[in-house]
Amino acid sequence: NSTNNLKHKLVLTLLYSAGLRLSEVIHLKVKDIDLQRKTIFVREGKGGKDRLSVLSEKIISDLSIFLQDRKPTDILFPFNHKSDSGKEKPLSPRTVEKIFETTLKKSGVRKHGTPHDLRHSFATHLLETGTDIHFIQKLLGHQNLSTTTIYTKLANPKIAGVKSPL
């Protein structure tokens, strides 16, 4: 809620709500978003692997507005200026980092963070709410479970269910 720019909001929301890497979110195409099935098709993620991730129902309305008049082959989050050849360019990683930094500052959060922290939070929050770690592994596109456990090192599902007596 700390940004009024729809594109910026959607970039950050997809990083968190789908557990995407920064490089994955900037290379998404319109055709990779399936609003009916609530899925995101990640093409050639890390290691050149394709995978599916989840699409939050909470952003479908905003995405529908954002996708109006866009062709399936269009880059989902284009840079505002086209290249010399007239082709759309994706946002640069540095642009997404700046969007994150600006939004974090506006939100009042004083902790340092990076866009990749949203991916960690995705994994951690899924684990804390009881999602099987093997399913989280598939959503993140990890080949080895040990990589997924590193992402979820901050999760403590037992403590998440405990309420303070106060």
N, C-alpha and C positions, 0 to 999 in steps of 0.2 A: 504493500500500500504506500510505499515511499517514493513511487514514481508514477507520473501521470502519462508517460509515454507507453502506449500499448505494446509496441515492439519490444522495448526494454523489459517491460513487465513479463511478457511471454517468454523471452529468452531466459530470464532468471527463474521463472516458474518451471520451465521445462528442465532446466539443469537440476533443480531439486526434485520435482514431482516424478520425473522419469529416471533419475540417476544418470543423466547423460554427462559425458565428458565435454569439455569446452569445444574441442575439435569436432565432436559429433553434432552438437547443436548448431554450429555455424554452417555445417555442410548439409543439413536437412533440406529436403525438397518438399514442395507442397504434396506430392504424391506419396510421401512417406508417412503422412498423417492420416489415420483412418478414424474419423469422428464417430462412425457407427459402432465399430468394434472396440473403440477406445484403446487403440494401440499406436505405437510409433515404430516404424521399421528403420533400424539403424543400419545403414549401408557401410560396409568396410570400416567398422570400428577398429579399435586397436588390434593389431595383428591381422588386419584385413578381413576380419570376420563380420558377418551380418548377424543381427539378432533383433528380437522384438522386445519392446519395453511397454510399460503401461502409460496410458494417457488419462490424466485426472479429469473426472467429470466436471470439476469446478472451473476448468479453463476452456471447456468446449464452446461456450457462448462467445468468449473473447476471441478464440481461434477462428470461429465461424465468421466473425466480423472482419478479422484480419485477413482471412483467405479469400474474401470476396474479390471477384474479377482477376484472380490469379490462375495461371495455367499450371497443370500438374508438374511440368518440368521446371517451373520457376524455383529458385532458391527461396526457402521459407523466410530467411532473415537477410535480405540483401543489404549491402552497403548502399547508402543513398545515391552514390554516383556510379555510373556505369564505366566500364573500362574503355580504353581507346577504341576497341573493336565493337563497342556498343553492347557487350554482354554484361549481364548482372554479375557483380562480385559479391561474395559472402562477406559478412562482417569480419573484421580481423580479430584474432584472439585478444589483442591489446584493447580494442574497442570494448569487448565484452568485459574485460578486467576493469576498465574505467567505469563502465555502467554499474558493475557490482560495487566498486569502491564508492561511487557517488551515492548509490542507493543505500548502502550500508551506513554511510555518514548521515544521510538525511533521516534514517530510521532512528538515530540516536544510539545505536549499538556502538560501544566504544572498543570492542574487541577487534583485533586484526583478523581478516579473513580473505579467502580467495574464492573464485567461482568453484574450484574443486571441492571446497568444504561443503558445498551444497550436495555433492555426490556422496560424500561421507555421511552427511546428515540423512539422506535418503536411506542408505543402508542401515544406519543405526536406528532410525525411527521404525523401519520395517521390522527389524529384529526385536525391538522393544515391544512392538504390538503383536508379537507371536508368529510372524512370518517365518517359515522354514528357511534356514540358512542356505540350503541347496537351491531354493527358488530365487533367493536374493542373488546368489552366484550367477544364475542364468540371466537375470535381469541386468546385472552389471557387465556381463560378457566376460567373466573370469574363467579361465581354463582350470585353474587350481583353486580348491576351496581355501587353502592357506592365504591366498591373496584377499579373499572375501573376509576372512576373520581379522585381517589387519584393518580393513575398513570399519569393522564393527567393534573395534577394541574399546570404544567408549561406552558401548551398550551394556546395560545391566538389566536384563528383562525382569529379574526378581525384584530389584529395587523400584522399578518403574510402577509395579503394582502395589507398592506399599504406601499407605497414606499416613501422614504424620498424625499423631494423636491430638495435636493442637488445633 
